[in-house]
Amino acid sequence: MDGKIFNSRGVHVAIVLGPAIFDLKGQKIYDLRGVNIYKLSGELVGHLTDAQSTKRHLDKSTDKLFPER
C-alpha cells in the first residue's frame, strides 16, 4: 500500500510506492517486502510497524534508516 513514512517524532521522511521506498527527493533508497525493509543490495535492515496504514510511523530503532533533511 502506498503512503508516507514518518519518523518517531512525526517528521515526514520517506514515501512508499508499491514495493519501494523513496526519499523525499524521489530517489529509491530501500525495497519493501511485506513489513520488512531491505537495502537495494538485498540486506534486511528493518521493518515497518504498521504496514496497512497510508501513514506509517517508525519506532526509534528504525529512525536511523531515514535521516531528517
C-alpha positions as CSV (number, residue, x, y, z in Angstrom):
1,M,0.0,0.0,0.0
2,D,1.4,3.4,-1.0
3,G,1.8,6.1,1.6
4,K,4.1,8.3,3.7
5,I,6.7,7.3,6.3
6,F,7.1,9.4,9.4
7,N,9.9,9.1,12.0
8,S,9.2,8.6,15.7
9,R,9.0,12.4,16.1
10,G,6.3,12.7,13.4
11,V,8.5,14.2,10.7
12,H,7.8,13.0,7.1
13,V,10.9,11.2,6.0
14,A,10.0,8.9,3.0
15,I,7.4,7.7,0.6
16,V,6.3,4.2,-0.2
17,L,5.3,3.4,-3.7
18,G,4.5,-0.2,-4.3
19,P,7.4,-2.4,-3.2
20,A,9.9,0.5,-3.0
21,I,10.7,3.3,-0.5
22,F,11.8,6.7,-1.8
23,D,13.4,9.6,-0.1
24,L,11.7,13.0,-0.3
25,K,13.8,13.9,-3.3
26,G,12.4,10.9,-5.2
27,Q,15.5,8.6,-5.1
28,K,14.8,4.9,-4.4
29,I,16.5,4.0,-1.2
30,Y,15.0,0.7,0.0
31,D,12.9,-2.2,-1.2
32,L,9.9,-3.2,0.9
33,R,8.7,-6.8,1.1
34,G,5.7,-7.1,3.4
35,V,6.8,-5.1,6.5
36,N,10.5,-5.8,6.0
37,I,12.8,-3.0,4.7
38,Y,15.8,-4.1,2.6
39,K,18.8,-2.2,1.2
40,L,18.9,-2.3,-2.6
41,S,21.7,-4.9,-2.2
42,G,19.2,-7.3,-0.6
43,E,20.3,-6.9,3.1
44,L,17.4,-6.8,5.7
45,V,17.8,-3.5,7.7
46,G,14.5,-3.0,9.5
47,H,10.7,-3.2,9.4
48,L,7.6,-1.0,9.5
49,T,5.4,-1.4,12.5
50,D,2.1,-0.5,10.7
51,A,2.2,-1.8,7.1
52,Q,-1.5,-1.4,6.4
53,S,-1.8,2.3,7.0
54,T,-1.1,5.0,4.5
55,K,0.7,6.9,7.3
56,R,3.5,4.7,8.7
57,H,5.3,5.7,11.8
58,L,8.7,4.3,12.7
59,D,10.0,3.3,16.1
60,K,13.2,4.9,17.4
61,S,15.3,2.0,16.4
62,T,14.3,2.4,12.7
63,D,14.7,6.2,12.7
64,K,18.4,5.9,11.7
65,L,17.4,4.4,8.3
66,F,15.7,7.7,7.4
67,P,17.7,10.8,8.5
68,E,15.9,14.1,8.6
69,R,16.9,16.6,6.0
